[in-house]
Amino acid sequence: MTERVARRGFLVGGAVIGAGALVTACTGNTPEAPAAASAPAPAATGGNDTPGDKVVIGFSAPAADHGWIAAIAKNAEAAAKQYTDVEFKPVEPTNDINAQISAVESLIAAKVAALVILPNDGQQLNQIARQASDAGIPVINLDRVFPDKLSYRTWIGGDNYGMGVAAGHYIGKTLKDKGVADPVILEIQGIATLPLTQDRSKGFEDALKTYGFTVTAKQDAQFTVESGTKVTSNLLQAHKKIDAIWNHDDDQGIGVLAAVKEAGRSEFFMVGGAGSANAMREIQADSGVLKATVTYSPTMAASAVKLARLIAQGKGMSDLLENQVPQSITLASETITKDNVAKYLPLGFES
């Protein structure tokens, strides 16, 4: 994955906003839609879900060349379709910075009521987001944050540090329970230079410290299947005995697992990241090294559209006392194991 898919990656529940539903990272909703779309539950009746003023919500995101990004677009569209008072106006997805800027400019010119933007790069898209905000169009900044808080009305995204913490606690506790001393723990990152990757690694490191453990070796795999295979093969050759691996990203995890199977190694267990349906099926089968994954759900896009609707209509969140939607919402990272995978599987995205 390049910066265009640097996100990422989490899968927890529908984050429904409206009557009796606070935005959360995980709910008990189990939609009937298949995993690929990660479709949120149908809008409830009454409260904030009662039809209000008609609003046009613009949407811009990178090209869907990656499982998580594809699910982002599907979630956003599915959420908009729940409401008769919402006109969803997506622009052509693109991985080109200038093309995304031009696309957002067209939405500003169209005078949409609100804008949901997942930028290819928050820094480079900051100016156009600020232009929208200055024009009176509230911007809901999805996941990759704009550095200037005046450029957006509300930010919603996943918890990269929390992903690392969740993975670290699962691995640390499992090894402690097994009585393993001085374990060999490997970490397969996404893109090492990205702040989100650094946050994930820091959370992992901090959680492991509580068990007296450290990371033995780590290497980045660029969020791609091909790099996942290559990097994992190298790590397996370099370490003849491994106790645990944390792979930051379930999409690149396809390549990671392929390398593990090719090498015939099974003395360790592995934790994934993001919560893909592929990873969850592996966990459910319980026939390989993958025993858990920590979430970073594309359902956040559905929540972003719901937030855009509320803000455009001048509404707050019905379960909160405040009259306005919060300025920032960070979703929690959940740990999926064979014990709870059935609850999360309908919400997974296909890699």
Buried (B, 14 or more C-beta within 10 A) or exposed (E): BBBBBBBBBBBBBBBBBBBEBBBBBBBEBBBEBEBBBBBBBBBBEEBBBBEBEEBBBBBBBBBBEBBBBBBBBBBBBBBBBBBEBBBBBBBEBBBEBEBBBBBBBBBBEEEBBBBBBBBBBBBBBBEBBBBBBEEEBBBBBBBBBBEBEEBBBBBBBBBBBBBBBBBBBBBBEBBBEEEBEEBBBBBBBBBEEBEBBBBBBBBBBEBBEEBEBEBBEBBBBBBBBEBBBBBBBEBBEEBEEBBBBBBBBBBBBBBBBBBBEEEEBEEBBBBBBBBBBBBBBBBBEEEBBBBBBBBBBBBBBBBBBBBBBBBBBEBBBBBEEEEBBBEEBBBBBBBBBEEEBEBBBBBBBBB
